Amino acid sequence: MRAETRFPAMGSDAHVIVVGGTVASLELARDLVTELEARWSRFLDTSEVTRMNREAGSPVAVSGATLALVERAIEGAHVTDGRYDPTILRALERAGYDRDFASIDQSAPSGDPVVVVDGFDRVMVDRGASTVTVPRGVGFDPGGIGKGFAADLVVEALLRDGAAGACVNLGGDLRVEGESPSGGTWIAGVEHPTRSRLAALLSLERGAVATSTRTRRVWGPDGDRRHHLIDPATGRPADTPVVAATAVAAEGWQAEVLSKAAFLAGPAEGLALLERHGAQGLVIDEDGAVHESAGLGAFAGLERTPA
C-alpha cells in the first residue's frame, strides 16, 4: 500500500510518501514535522532556537532533537572548514532576511557592512545537562540543515512505525529509505535552476539529496538583489559563479551541509569537496553548464518513478 500527503511546513512545502504504511503513518509524519518546526523556527518566539539566541551567553535547556541538530550543525561547520556555518544569523538579518520570507520588505536596502566572527566553534553543547550555549553576539540559524535533519528524523520514525519504505521531501531536502512504490529504486529529479528541464535524474536505494541555489529566496530592490546563501568570510550573500550545487549523501543533514559548502567553494573545488567527504553531486555555473562529480554516474536514474 502506498500513501502520500503534501502540506505546508518549515516555510516551504512537505511531501511524504509511505510504502506499507497507513493513513496513521502520514499523521505521524505531519505531527513530527510540526513539532520540529515549533522547536527550531527562528520566526517563532517560543521555539528553542529563538530562546538559544535570545539568551545568548547562557546555557538553555533544549530537547534531545534540538541538541542533536546543533551537534550536527557544528560538525558540519568543522568538516567543511567553516564554508558551512550555522552562526551567520546576524548577517542574514542584516541582509534583510529578518522575518518569514513571505513578509520580507522587498524595497529595503541592505544593512551596513558586517564583519562575521566565526562563532560555530564557540557554541557549547552539554549532553549531560541537555543544554546549548550560543556565544554573546552570535546567532544560530538552523536554516536548511533543519529541513534535512527533520527529513532524516521523519523517515526513521516511519520505518520504526512499521513502514516498508518512506520518502520525505521538505522544501527540496529529500531523504529516502526502504522499499519504493515501484519495488525498485527511488527516483529523484534535480531541477535546472535556469533551464526548463532537469539537470539530473537520480536513482537511490537509500540516502539523501539537497540543493543550494541562489535563484530562490531572492529579495531586495533592483540593483541591490540579495539571496539567502551567506558567505561566512564576508557576511554577505555569496558572490560566486555557481548558481546551484546539489549533494547526494547518506543523510539529509549531510547533503544540506555539503551542498552549501560546494556552492561556496566554486565549480571545481565544490565537486572535489563533495568527493572528499564521501558524497557525490553536481554544480551548475552561470552559463547553465552542469558539472558532475566523477561518481555521480552510479546514481543515474534509469527508471521513471519520481520520488
C-alpha positions in Angstrom: 0.0 0.0 0.0 1.2 3.5 -0.9 0.0 6.6 1.0 1.2 10.1 0.5 0.4 13.7 1.6 1.5 17.2 1.0 1.3 20.1 3.4 3.0 23.5 4.1 5.9 23.2 6.6 9.1 25.0 7.6 8.5 27.9 5.3 8.1 25.6 2.4 6.2 22.5 1.3 6.4 19.0 2.6 5.8 15.8 0.5 5.7 12.5 2.3 5.3 9.1 0.6 4.9 5.9 2.7 5.1 2.4 1.4 3.5 -0.3 3.5 2.1 2.2 6.0 -1.3 3.6 6.7 -3.1 6.9 6.9 -1.9 7.0 10.5 1.7 6.9 9.2 1.0 10.2 7.4 -0.4 11.7 10.5 2.7 10.7 12.4 4.9 12.4 9.8 2.9 15.6 9.8 2.8 15.7 13.6 6.6 15.2 13.8 7.3 17.9 11.3 5.0 20.3 13.1 6.8 19.5 16.4 10.2 20.0 15.0 9.2 23.3 13.3 7.9 24.5 16.7 11.3 23.7 18.3 13.5 25.1 15.5 11.9 28.0 13.7 13.7 31.3 14.3 10.5 33.1 13.5 8.6 31.7 16.5 9.1 33.5 19.8 8.6 30.2 21.8 10.9 28.0 19.8 14.0 26.5 21.4 16.2 28.1 18.8 14.8 31.5 19.5 15.4 31.1 23.2 19.0 30.0 22.5 19.6 33.2 20.5 17.7 35.4 22.9 19.6 34.1 25.9 23.0 34.0 24.2 25.8 33.7 26.7 23.8 31.4 29.0 23.0 27.7 28.8 19.5 27.0 27.5 17.8 23.6 28.2 16.6 22.0 24.9 15.1 18.8 23.7 17.2 15.9 22.5 16.2 16.6 18.9 17.5 20.2 19.2 20.7 19.1 20.9 21.3 16.6 18.0 20.6 19.3 15.4 23.1 21.7 17.0 25.7 18.9 17.2 25.3 18.1 13.6 25.5 21.8 12.6 28.8 22.3 14.5 30.2 19.1 13.0 29.2 20.3 9.5 31.0 23.6 10.1 34.2 21.8 11.2 34.3 19.3 8.4 33.8 22.0 5.7 36.3 24.3 7.4 33.6 26.9 8.0 32.3 27.1 4.5 29.0 25.9 6.0 28.4 28.0 9.2 25.2 27.8 11.2 26.1 31.1 13.1 25.5 33.5 10.2 22.1 34.6 11.5 23.1 38.2 12.2 24.4 38.5 8.7 21.2 37.1 7.3 19.2 39.6 9.3 21.5 42.5 8.2 20.8 41.5 4.6 17.1 41.8 5.3 16.0 38.2 6.0 14.9 39.1 9.5 11.3 37.7 9.2 9.4 35.0 7.5 10.4 35.1 3.8 6.9 36.0 2.6 6.9 39.1 4.8 10.4 40.5 3.8 10.4 44.1 2.8 11.4 43.9 -0.9 12.2 47.6 -1.1 14.5 47.8 1.9 18.2 48.4 1.2 20.8 46.0 2.7 22.3 46.9 6.1 25.7 48.3 6.8 28.7 46.1 6.1 29.1 43.5 8.8 32.1 41.6 9.8 31.3 38.0 10.7 33.3 36.5 13.5 33.4 32.7 13.4 31.1 31.6 16.2 30.4 27.9 15.5 33.5 26.7 17.4 32.3 28.6 20.5 28.8 27.1 20.6 28.8 24.9 23.7 26.8 21.7 23.9 26.3 19.9 27.2 24.8 16.5 26.6 24.6 15.6 30.2 22.5 18.7 31.0 20.9 18.8 27.6 21.8 22.5 27.2 23.2 24.7 24.4 25.1 27.9 24.9 25.3 30.3 22.0 28.0 32.9 22.4 27.0 36.5 23.0 26.8 38.4 19.8 26.3 35.2 17.8 23.0 33.9 16.3 22.3 30.3 15.4 20.3 29.7 12.3 19.1 26.1 11.7 18.2 27.1 8.1 18.5 24.3 5.6 20.1 21.8 7.9 16.9 21.8 10.0 14.9 20.6 6.9 17.5 18.0 6.1 17.7 16.6 9.6 13.9 16.8 10.0 13.6 14.6 6.9 16.0 12.1 8.4 14.1 12.0 11.7 10.7 11.6 10.0 11.9 8.7 7.7 13.4 7.0 10.8 10.2 7.4 12.7 8.1 6.0 9.8 10.3 2.9 9.5 10.2 2.3 13.3 6.4 2.6 13.0 6.4 -0.3 10.6 6.6 1.2 7.1 8.4 -0.7 4.5 9.7 2.4 2.8 9.5 6.2 3.1 10.3 9.3 1.2 10.3 12.7 2.9 10.9 15.9 0.9 11.0 19.1 3.0 11.4 22.1 0.7 13.8 20.2 -1.6 15.7 18.3 1.1 14.9 14.7 0.2 15.6 11.6 2.3 14.5 8.1 1.1 14.9 4.7 2.7 13.4 1.2 2.2 11.0 -0.1 -0.4 9.9 2.3 -3.1 6.3 2.3 -4.6 7.6 0.5 -7.7 9.6 -2.0 -5.8 12.8 -0.7 -7.4 14.9 2.3 -6.5 13.6 5.7 -5.6 14.0 8.3 -8.4 14.7 12.0 -7.7 14.7 14.7 -10.3 17.1 17.7 -9.8 15.7 20.8 -11.4 17.9 23.0 -13.5 17.8 26.5 -11.9 17.9 28.4 -15.2 16.6 26.0 -17.8 13.1 24.4 -18.2 14.5 20.9 -17.8 16.0 18.6 -15.3 19.7 18.9 -14.5 19.8 15.2 -13.4 17.6 12.2 -12.7 19.0 10.3 -9.7 18.3 6.7 -8.7 18.7 5.9 -5.0 18.1 2.8 -3.0 18.6 4.9 0.1 20.1 8.3 1.0 19.5 12.0 0.6 19.6 14.8 -1.9 19.8 18.5 -1.2 20.3 21.5 -3.4 21.5 25.0 -2.6 20.7 27.7 -5.1 20.8 31.5 -5.3 17.8 31.6 -7.7 15.3 31.1 -4.9 14.7 33.2 -1.8 15.9 36.3 -3.6 14.8 39.8 -2.4 15.7 43.5 -2.5 15.2 46.3 -5.0 16.8 46.4 -8.4 20.5 47.0 -8.1 20.5 45.5 -4.6 19.2 42.0 -5.1 20.2 39.5 -2.3 19.9 35.8 -1.7 20.0 33.7 1.5 23.3 31.9 0.9 25.7 33.9 3.1 29.4 33.7 2.6 30.8 33.4 6.2 34.0 35.1 5.1 32.3 38.3 4.1 29.0 38.3 5.9 27.2 39.0 2.7 25.2 37.0 0.1 27.8 34.9 -1.7 29.3 36.4 -4.9 30.1 33.2 -6.9 29.9 31.9 -10.4 27.9 28.9 -9.0 24.2 29.2 -9.4 23.3 25.9 -7.7 25.0 22.9 -6.1 23.4 19.5 -5.4 24.8 16.9 -3.0 23.9 13.2 -2.7 24.8 11.8 0.7 23.8 9.2 3.2 21.6 11.5 5.4 19.7 14.7 4.8 21.6 16.9 7.1 24.9 15.9 5.5 23.6 16.6 2.0 22.4 20.0 3.1 25.8 20.9 4.7 27.8 19.7 1.7 25.6 21.4 -0.9 26.1 24.7 0.8 29.8 24.2 1.1 30.1 23.1 -2.5 28.1 26.2 -3.6 30.6 28.5 -1.8 33.7 26.6 -3.0 33.1 27.1 -6.7 32.7 24.5 -9.5 35.9 22.6 -9.4 36.7 22.8 -5.7 33.0 22.2 -4.9 33.0 18.8 -6.7 36.3 17.9 -5.0 34.8 18.8 -1.7 31.9 16.5 -2.2 34.0 13.6 -3.1 36.5 14.2 -0.2 33.5 13.7 2.2 32.2 10.5 0.5 29.4 12.3 -1.3 28.6 12.9 -5.0 26.7 15.7 -6.7 26.7 18.4 -9.3 27.4 22.1 -9.7 25.8 24.4 -12.2 27.5 27.6 -13.3 26.3 30.9 -14.5 26.3 29.7 -18.1 24.0 26.9 -17.2 26.7 24.2 -17.6 26.2 21.2 -15.4 29.5 19.9 -13.8 29.1 16.4 -12.3 31.3 14.6 -9.8 33.2 11.6 -11.1 31.0 9.1 -9.2 27.6 10.6 -9.9 27.0 8.2 -12.7 26.4 5.5 -10.1 23.1 7.3 -9.4 22.0 7.6 -13.0 18.2 7.4 -13.0 17.1 4.7 -15.4 13.6 4.3 -14.0 10.8 6.8 -14.2 9.0 6.7 -10.8 9.7 10.1 -9.3 10.0 10.3 -5.5 
